[in-house]
Amino acid sequence: MFVAMNRFRVARGAESDFERVWTGRETHLDGVPGFVEFHLLRGPERDDHVLYASHTIWASETAFQDWTRSDAFRRAHANAGDNRALYLGHPEFEGFSVIQTVRPKR
């Protein structure tokens, strides 16, 4: 598995607009090979921003890379630049290969 994350520093006062943009958009992830699940995370508040992260789980890093070159990726990010005023700086990408997964015993 591979976890792809983007960290966003959202300007104080713009949190509702940021969340509305994300929850109201079409992700174009349904049916993408290797896509497992997506989470939008709200993190700690700082003096000038609130930290958010998009957290996407993929079956493999290859599946993630394939998605970044797909039409679905281009459609999902077509209007990404329209909301720059909500952010402090550029999003920061972080990619992780999963080493261990622990689940409850059933």
SULVEN-V767613 format. One record per residue. N is the residue number from 1. RES is the residue in one small letter. SS is DSSP state (helix for helix, strand for strand, loop for the rest). BURIAL is I if it has 9 or more other ideal C-beta (glycine too) atoms within 8 Angstrom, else O. D_CENTER is the distance of its C-alpha to the mean C-alpha in Angstrom with 2 decimals. Layout:
n->N res->RES ss->SS burial->BURIAL d_center->D_CENTER
n->N res->RES ss->SS burial->BURIAL d_center->D_CENTER
This chain:
n->1 res->m ss->loop burial->I d_center->15.92
n->2 res->f ss->strand burial->I d_center->13.02
n->3 res->v ss->strand burial->I d_center->9.87
n->4 res->a ss->strand burial->I d_center->7.17
n->5 res->m ss->strand burial->I d_center->5.39
n->6 res->n ss->strand burial->I d_center->5.13
n->7 res->r ss->strand burial->I d_center->7.66
n->8 res->f ss->strand burial->I d_center->9.07
n->9 res->r ss->strand burial->I d_center->12.76
n->10 res->v ss->strand burial->I d_center->13.58
n->11 res->a ss->strand burial->I d_center->17.32
n->12 res->r ss->loop burial->I d_center->19.46
n->13 res->g ss->loop burial->O d_center->20.51
n->14 res->a ss->loop burial->I d_center->17.51
n->15 res->e ss->helix burial->I d_center->15.42
n->16 res->s ss->helix burial->O d_center->16.68
n->17 res->d ss->helix burial->I d_center->16.06
n->18 res->f ss->helix burial->I d_center->12.42
n->19 res->e ss->helix burial->I d_center->11.98
n->20 res->r ss->helix burial->O d_center->14.26
n->21 res->v ss->helix burial->I d_center->12.45
n->22 res->w ss->helix burial->I d_center->9.22
n->23 res->t ss->helix burial->O d_center->11.52
n->24 res->g ss->loop burial->O d_center->14.00
n->25 res->r ss->loop burial->O d_center->12.36
n->26 res->e ss->loop burial->O d_center->12.92
n->27 res->t ss->loop burial->O d_center->9.98
n->28 res->h ss->loop burial->I d_center->12.65
n->29 res->l ss->loop burial->I d_center->11.42
n->30 res->d ss->loop burial->O d_center->14.61
n->31 res->g ss->loop burial->O d_center->17.15
n->32 res->v ss->loop burial->I d_center->15.21
n->33 res->p ss->loop burial->O d_center->17.12
n->34 res->g ss->loop burial->I d_center->15.59
n->35 res->f ss->strand burial->I d_center->12.54
n->36 res->v ss->strand burial->O d_center->12.97
n->37 res->e ss->strand burial->O d_center->10.50
n->38 res->f ss->strand burial->I d_center->7.20
n->39 res->h ss->strand burial->O d_center->7.05
n->40 res->l ss->strand burial->I d_center->6.29
n->41 res->l ss->strand burial->O d_center->8.52
n->42 res->r ss->strand burial->O d_center->11.28
n->43 res->g ss->strand burial->O d_center->13.21
n->44 res->p ss->strand burial->O d_center->16.57
n->45 res->e ss->strand burial->O d_center->18.37
n->46 res->r ss->loop burial->O d_center->20.13
n->47 res->d ss->loop burial->O d_center->22.99
n->48 res->d ss->loop burial->O d_center->21.13
n->49 res->h ss->strand burial->I d_center->17.48
n->50 res->v ss->strand burial->I d_center->15.17
n->51 res->l ss->strand burial->I d_center->12.34
n->52 res->y ss->strand burial->I d_center->8.90
n->53 res->a ss->strand burial->I d_center->5.89
n->54 res->s ss->strand burial->I d_center->2.45
n->55 res->h ss->strand burial->I d_center->4.74
n->56 res->t ss->strand burial->I d_center->5.95
n->57 res->i ss->strand burial->I d_center->9.70
n->58 res->w ss->strand burial->I d_center->11.92
n->59 res->a ss->loop burial->I d_center->15.71
n->60 res->s ss->loop burial->I d_center->16.14
n->61 res->e ss->helix burial->I d_center->15.04
n->62 res->t ss->helix burial->O d_center->17.20
n->63 res->a ss->helix burial->I d_center->15.37
n->64 res->f ss->helix burial->I d_center->12.08
n->65 res->q ss->helix burial->O d_center->14.36
n->66 res->d ss->helix burial->I d_center->16.14
n->67 res->w ss->helix burial->I d_center->13.18
n->68 res->t ss->helix burial->O d_center->12.53
n->69 res->r ss->loop burial->O d_center->16.20
n->70 res->s ss->loop burial->I d_center->16.34
n->71 res->d ss->helix burial->O d_center->17.27
n->72 res->a ss->helix burial->I d_center->14.43
n->73 res->f ss->helix burial->I d_center->11.97
n->74 res->r ss->helix burial->O d_center->14.42
n->75 res->r ss->helix burial->I d_center->14.71
n->76 res->a ss->helix burial->I d_center->11.06
n->77 res->h ss->loop burial->O d_center->11.07
n->78 res->a ss->loop burial->O d_center->14.75
n->79 res->n ss->loop burial->O d_center->14.73
n->80 res->a ss->helix burial->O d_center->11.99
n->81 res->g ss->helix burial->O d_center->14.98
n->82 res->d ss->helix burial->O d_center->16.59
n->83 res->n ss->helix burial->I d_center->14.93
n->84 res->r ss->helix burial->O d_center->15.54
n->85 res->a ss->helix burial->O d_center->17.99
n->86 res->l ss->helix burial->I d_center->15.44
n->87 res->y ss->strand burial->I d_center->14.20
n->88 res->l ss->loop burial->O d_center->16.35
n->89 res->g ss->loop burial->O d_center->15.89
n->90 res->h ss->loop burial->O d_center->13.23
n->91 res->p ss->loop burial->O d_center->9.64
n->92 res->e ss->strand burial->O d_center->10.25
n->93 res->f ss->strand burial->O d_center->8.87
n->94 res->e ss->strand burial->O d_center->10.05
n->95 res->g ss->strand burial->I d_center->10.94
n->96 res->f ss->strand burial->O d_center->13.20
n->97 res->s ss->strand burial->O d_center->15.89
n->98 res->v ss->loop burial->O d_center->16.83
n->99 res->i ss->loop burial->O d_center->20.40
n->100 res->q ss->loop burial->O d_center->21.24
n->101 res->t ss->loop burial->O d_center->20.24
n->102 res->v ss->loop burial->O d_center->22.47
n->103 res->r ss->loop burial->O d_center->22.95
n->104 res->p ss->loop burial->O d_center->25.71
n->105 res->k ss->loop burial->O d_center->29.01
n->106 res->r ss->loop burial->O d_center->30.12
